[in-house]
Every structure is written in C-alpha cells, then in structure tokens.
Amino acid sequence: MPRHKEFDQEKALRGAIAAFSQKGFAATSTDDLVAAMNIGRQSMYDTFGDKRALFLKALEFYSRESIGVIVAELRKPGSPLGNIRNVLIQFTERKDLSPPYGCMGVNAICEFGLTDREVLAAMQDAARLERQVLLDTLRRAKKEGELSADTDLAGLADFIDVTLSGLRVAAKGGMSRAALKRIVEIANRVF
C-alpha cells in the first residue's frame, strides 16, 4: 500500500507563488516548482493538478491575500485618506517588491495580457473587492471633508490603482525601496 505523504498545502502554494513570481508561467519548469514547493512531483500533480492548474490556484490565492491586506487597511477607522496613504506606504515594504520577485498578478497580466479568461478570472473577485472598498473609502473621505465635493472619485481610484501597479513593475525592474518611497510621497501629495 502506498504511503500517503502529508505536507502543508499553503506553504507549498507559497513556494509556487515565489517560483512563478520570479520567472513567470512559461519559464517556470516543473522541476522549479517541486523544488520551490518542497514536495514531490506526484504530490504536486495529485494535490494541485498540472502546471497551469497550479498557476491558476496560486494566482487566485496570491490575489486574495495581497488585496486582503489592502482592504483591511482601507477599512480601518480613522482618516480615510490616512488609510489610503498608509496602504501606499506599507506597499513599499512588501517582500514581493524585492527582486527577483514581483507581483504575481502584474506578472500574469504582462505575460498573458487580457486574452486569457482563466487568468483574469483568478484575479477578478479580489480586484473587484479592492476597487469597491477603495471607492467606499474615497466616498467617506469626501463625506468627511477630506476631499472637495467636486473630486472625481473614479479618477482618483484609477490613479491609486495605477500607482500601485507602477510600484509593482518598477520594483520588478530593480528600483530601490527608497525610490519607491519617494514615488509614494509624491502620490500622497495628490490628496
């Protein structure tokens, strides 16, 4: 009777995220994955499916977790704009902004574009939640007088989203944390 091998699936998934974040989907081999996940090849297939199925599960997990941190900060009591500023500042401290890593979501969009429906679906729920909470935070800022009545909330939300994406790409390209923090300081002046 074959021995059932147990392992921490979340830890293994985090290993897959690290591998995919470094090399992207196409360049990450199965050998890269089993090494990063610290599991056997058959355990990987039995638990997560083939490489593409593993990628989609890892991307969904990464997106939920990454955006969950942002949403939690935005929902804190206190100044709505202060919460947004904190999101941007804390974002520059993220481990996945250190080379050779990168944001798995941005990497996936760069690699697959918008044509792969499964890749987009793996990120959409988390992205919708982030956008909704960000808009709610901006509405609260407007209501509390932190933003003027004529502020374009959708445009400001777009600016914040693009700033976060730009930070991810710049970090992947090797920009220093000090430079990322300077960008955040300038972005925070917009408010």
N, C-alpha and C positions, 0 to 999 in steps of 0.2 A: 504494500500500500504506500503510495507516495506521501511524503511528509508535507504537511501544509505549512508554508512559511508565512509568518506574520511580520508586518512592518507598518510603520506609521505612514499612512497614505498621504496625510497633509504634508509631512516632511518630504516625502518623495515628490509630491506635486510641486513643492517649493524648489526642489532641485531641478525639476523640468523647467520651471519658470526661469531659473537662473541660466540654464543652458540655452533656451530659446531666446532669452533677452540678450545674450551675448552674441549669438550667431544668426538669429532668425530661424524661420522654419526650414527653409531649403537647405541651409548649410549645416544644420544640426543633425548629426548621424544618430542612429540607434545606439551605437557604442558611446557617444557623448551623453546620451540620455541615461543609459543604465549606470554610467559612472557618476553622473551628477545626482541621480536619484538614489544611488547606493542600494540598488536592487538588481535581481537577475532579469535577464531578457524576458523569460517566460512569465515571471511575476508582473512585469510591466504590461505585457500583452494581455494577460489574464485579468488584470485589475483595470487598466485604462484603455485597452484596445490598441489599435495601430497608432503610428506616429501622429497622424492627422487628428484622430480622436483624442489622443493625449494633448495635443496642441490646443484644441478647442476647449477641453476641460481646464487646462492650465490658464488659458486666456480668460475664460469666464471667472475662474477663481481669483485671478490677479485683478481683474477689473472690479469685481465686487469688493475685494479687500482694499484696493487702492482708493476707490471712490468712497468707500465706507469711512475711511479716515477723514476725508474732506467733508463729507456730510456731517459727521459727528462734530467737527469743529464749527461748521456753519450754524449748527443748531444750538450751540451753547448760548446761555443767557448773556446779556450784556450788549455792548455796542455791535450792531450788525456789521458795520464797516470794519470795526476792530476785528471781528471774526474773519472777515474776508482777508484782511491784512495778515492775520495770523496764519491762514491757510497758505498764502503765498510765501511767507517767511519760513514756515515749517516745511514747505515743499522743497526748499533748497537744502534741507537736511536729510532728505530721503536717501537711503542706501542705494536704491536703483538709479540714482542720478550720478553714481560714480562709475567711470569707465572701468571695466569693459561692459558693464550692464547698460541698461537703458529701459525706458518704459516699454513693456511688452506690448501695450496697446498701440502706441505710436509706431513701434517697430512693425506690428502687424499691418497697420494701415499703409505704411510705406512699402511693405513687401507685397501686399495683396491688393492695395487700392480699395475701391468701393465696390468691386465687382463680385467679391466672394461673400455671398449672403450668409454663410455659416460663420465666417469670421466676424462679420458685422453683428450678427445675432448674439454672438458670445459676449459682445461688449454693450449692446444696446440698452438692456434693462438698467445696468449700473449708470450708464451715461444719461439716460432719461431722469433717473433719480437725482443725480448730481445737478443737472440743469434745473429741475423743478425746485430743489432746495436752494440753489443759488438765486433763482428768481424770487423765491419767497423771502430770502434774506435781503435782497435789494428792495423789495416792496416794503419790508419792515424798516429798512434804513430811510426810505422816502417818507413813510408814515411818521417816523420818529424825528424827522427833520434833519437827518444826516445827509440827505441828498435833496436837491431842489425839486420842486414839483414837476418841472419840465424835463427831468432826466430821462433819457432813453434807456429803460431798464434792459430791454433785449440787447441793445447795442453794447451796453456796459457788461452784460453777461457774456456776450461774444468776446469782448476784449479780455475778460478774465480767463475764459476758456483758451483763447489763443495764446495768452501769456503763459499759462500752464503748459500747453503743448510746446511752445517755443522753448521754455526752460528744459523740457524733456529732450528735445532734439539738440539743443546747444550742449547739454551735459553729455549726451552720447558722443558728440563731436569733440569732447575733451575740454570744454570751457570749465574754468575753475569755479569752485563754490563761491569764492569772493566775487567773481564777475557775475555769477547768478544772483547773488545777494544785491549787487548794485542794480541789476535789472529790476528786481523786486522793489527796491527803494524807489526807483523811478515810476514803476507801475503804481505803487501805492500813492504817489502824488496825484495821480489822475482823480482820485476820490476827493 
